[in-house]
């Protein structure tokens, strides 16, 4: 007669064996598992002081980097000035518009932080039934303010 622990061990062994057969082999047989990056890391426990400090520091560095990417007030004013200077007539009511050619010119002059916003994809996203193929300067500026 086997003890209760021996029966549980045998059951687990059989389960693992049958599961691996059903699954199609061992995990190590499939080379793609080695290429999948780890995407989840558990939060450090209260007694893991060093890991907590590392997490805090890496978060602070990340936030500083993101903060440097944001446009400051002066850069936003410069962008608005350039957009206003390169608007394409005719205006629709009170709304200033800009065509793609001038949009690209503003993108060249606006600076490296703004470069990410001057893409064909963003222009197309903001393009609405304008007969001249233009976008609203105000809509684009609001887009930059939300995303940047």
Secondary structure, 3 states (H helix, E strand, C coil): CCCHHHHHHHHHHHHHHHHHHHHCCCHHHCHHHHHCCCCCCCCCCCCCHHHHHHHHHHHHHHHHHHHHHCCCHHHHHHHHHHHHHCCEEEEECCEEEEEHHHHHHHHHHHCCCCHHHCCHHHHHHHCCCCCCCEEEHHHHHHHHHHHC
